[in-house]
Amino acid sequence: MAERTFPRLSARATGKRLGLPPGGSLLHAALVYGLLLVMTAFILLPLGWMLTAALKPDTAPVFTFPPEWFPTEYFHWQTFVETLTATDDPYLQYAFNTSILVFVNMVGAVLSNSLIAYPFARLRFRGRNLLFSLLIATLLLPGPVLLIPQFLLFFNLGWYGTYLPLTVPAFAGSAFFVFLLRQYMRTIPKELDEAARIDGAGHWTIYWRIILPLTAPALTVVAVFTFLGTWNDFFGPLLYLDDPEEFTMALALATKRSRVGTEWNLLMAANLLSIIPPLVVYFLAQKKLIGGIASVGIRG
């Protein structure tokens, strides 16, 4: 029986299989992956501590050093059930309130910013560059400068205590999102616009049927960033909402600490549940999110 021989892989072929750049060595790969593992551990350690704290009974000490990663007592999974079914802290109501704000702001951000970016990217008109420069200059304004004028405006409009101050600004556009979409739209060939005009299409048809579908990766970036910003927003709801039944997730978790007292297991369980939606959204949109960011600024 003939002896089977296996081809020997060179260091270059091995490095290519591992995704190393040309000239990369196995030692270099080991250092890179080792550094990534250390960084990943630092990121996951707080989440692991939150999980073990949430699974401990309410009488167990939480702030112990070194942390007790695997408690000797059995895990209390009932903590998550108590968090979801609590009547004094309606977690599902807070999640529903935040979901409404997230949906409205995502729709407003996608539509408004794409409509504003379209003429800056596809049309030629007098003063276009000046207007775009003024728009980008607004990024230099610090948030606290506009805080009091915005609050007085919304208060005089009778919007205090409602969701309007938290949703209406999303329909006014954002300089950062306009810049991102404008740069992405400039990568789309102008020949598509010309071919559509020959067929009798107007600006709205070109925007809605051609530009918007081709800008899906960049729109995904806008939608995901808006989702994360709205879901994690604490200061806005704190400033404009006064009814506890209308609280968002971030505001409810901050006030829950003062109400719950020493029941840290319930607080950690609520925090863990609150990070599930952002994680799900990120993993579902990861491919388009990375593609949209990587394509910005690459002129086709």
PyMOL commands that set and color helices and strands:
alter all, ss='L'
color gray80, all
select helices_A, chain A and resi 11-17+26-55+78-85+91-122+128-140+143-156+164-172+175-185+191-198+203-214+216-231+235-240+244-246+249-260+264-274+276-284+286-295
alter helices_A, ss='H'
color red, helices_A
deselect
rebuild
show_as cartoon
